[in-house]
Each structure stands twice: as C-alpha cells, then as structure tokens.
Amino acid sequence: MRREIPMKQFCFLLLTLMVMVPLAFSQDTVADSTLQEAAVETDTTAATPEEAVETGFQQDITADSISAAADTLAADTTAALPEEAGDPIAELMAKGDALADEWEHGEAAGIYLQILETDSQNYEAAWKAGDELTEQANQLPEKAKEEKEAGFAQAVALCERAIAINPDGWEGHLYLAKALGRLALFRGGKEKINMSRRIREEVDKTLALNPESDLAYHILGRWHQNLANLSWLLKSFAKILYGGVPPGTNEEAVEAFQKAIQYNPDNIVHYLELARTYQYMGKKSMMIDPLNKVLELPPTEEDDAEYKEEAREMLEKAR
C-alpha cells in the first residue's frame, strides 16, 4: 500500500529540487561525478525521496546551505581540472639561462641549440648559443688552438644567424662583435684588419640600438686600445700591404671604458682595462684608483679572481 506524502513536505521537496537541478546542470561533465560524491558524503541516509520523507527532513535545506554547497562544488570542480601544460620552449630557455649563470657554457649552449632545432627562428636562443660558445672556447687551454678557433667560428655563425632573424636586436650585434674579436686572434694579415673594421661596425650598431650597453663600450675601448698600441713597424707593414689599419687612440679607449663603468660600475674588468690603458699612456699615477677598485669590488663574473690577481701585480709595479 503506497504511503501518501504530506503536501507541505511535497512542496518543500519540490522547491529544493527546483533550486538544486539548475545548479547541477550549470557544471561541466567533471562536476557531475563531484556532485554525486558530495551528495553521498553530505547525507548518506537520504538516499531516496521516500527515505527522506520518513526521517522528516531532520536537517533543513536553506538557501544558505545550497549556496555553500555550490561554492564547495565549484572549488572541487576547479581542483579536478588538469593543469595547463607549460611552454616547452620557455622551460628550455630557463634551463639554459640557469646553466649559463653557473658558467656551464657547453651545457647551456647545448640547450639553446636544442631550442633552435625546434624553433629555427628563435632570436634569443641564437645569440645566447653564440655567446656561450664564445665563452666555452675562451676557457679551453691555449694549446687547443684548433678547437678554440672552431668554437669562435661557430659562435660567429650563430650570432650572424641571430641578426638575420632580428636585425634590430642589439644583442646579436654585440655578441657578434665579441666573437669576432676572439676569432680575429687566430687570423692574420688582411683578414684580421677586415675583421677589425667589422667589429667596430657591430659595436656602433649595438650602441645605436642600446646606448647604455656597458659591454659594447668595453669592446669599443679594447678596440681603440689594441689599435693604438700596435708597434710602428706593424702599422707600417699594414699600410704597405693592406692599406693601413683603422684609427684608434688611447684617449678614446679611456672614454669608452669610463662609459662602460658609468653604465655598470660593478664590473671589475672595466676598471682593469682602464688601468691598462693608462699604463700604455705612461700615466702610472692614474692607474692606482681603478686598480684599487678592482681589488675592492666583490667577484661576480667567472674570471674576476684572475683579474684581481692581475690588478695586484699591476698595482705593485705602478707604485
């Protein structure tokens, strides 16, 4: 014999269903299973309407309790959704940068080259790979001449690739100038002079794009310093055989190093090369302050300990 449900309880039940049913259908497929689990955990005794009637709805269903249940359901649904996958290129770039910060040049270069295999037009990966290969080759022992030259040549090619991807990026021009400066040490004659001219061109392009690049001013200072202090004999031969060398002066070297210090006063090597330029000029008293600065500053770069030792030796001779 079917039991009659009192009208009051029937209306209350109907009202509750009217509120809960639209709420349930507003969730996605993942929410359906979550709602069922929440309902079971909330009241395992009220499995059917008949059983709920028999218990007399001992717990009232209010608008506040329905709202609280909706909030819980939304939170559970969000947590159940899978996390969005990260950008693999960005993850590799971060890994390469971390290795570069630890001066693991070969490993860092390998990561950047891996990015280029996936994204051949990645400007950042191209110039970073070039610079890391320059640093790796520079750390090789002097007797490994072929390996060093090959490393610098590969670095030049990668920086040229970066410039082809983005001609307006200052980093490509900067690190090309740096790599060319290293490679020029292994070349002679007319090729070395032509590379010297090209280094100056790339530095000028860098400073046109980024007038506050301390490394560009440092390379410019070294460029002037090297050319200004070539022997008269070498300059004469170069003039006869190759039409001369580009003009460079110690005064312009000093100005460039001072600019480098202005934009990055914590870089030890800027002060060291400024002192060396004063040494070439015969101004020993002018060497003291920059050399003391080398000794005072904390080391931050890979070769800073070596630079500090060199500064101590120069300071002893200058006094």
Sequence and secondary structure as in RCSB ss.txt:
>XXXX:A:sequence
MRREIPMKQFCFLLLTLMVMVPLAFSQDTVADSTLQEAAVETDTTAATPEEAVETGFQQDITADSISAAADTLAA
DTTAALPEEAGDPIAELMAKGDALADEWEHGEAAGIYLQILETDSQNYEAAWKAGDELTEQANQLPEKAKEEKEA
GFAQAVALCERAIAINPDGWEGHLYLAKALGRLALFRGGKEKINMSRRIREEVDKTLALNPESDLAYHILGRWHQ
NLANLSWLLKSFAKILYGGVPPGTNEEAVEAFQKAIQYNPDNIVHYLELARTYQYMGKKSMMIDPLNKVLELPPT
EEDDAEYKEEAREMLEKAR
>XXXX:A:secstr
      HHHHHHHHHHHHHHHHHHHTS HHHHHHHHHHHHHH SS  SHHHHHHHT SS   HHHHHHHHHHHHH
HHHHHS      HHHHHHHHHHHHHHTT HHHHHHHHHHHHHH TT HHHHHHHHHHHHHHHHHS TT HHHHHH
HHHHHHHHHHHHHHH TT HHHHHHHHHHHHHHHTT  HHHHHHHHHHHHHHHHHHHHH TT HHHHHHHHHHHH
HHHTS HHHHHHHHHHHS      HHHHHHHHHHHHHH TT HHHHHHHHHHHHHTT HHHHHHHHHHHHHS   
STTHHHHHHHHHHHHHHH 
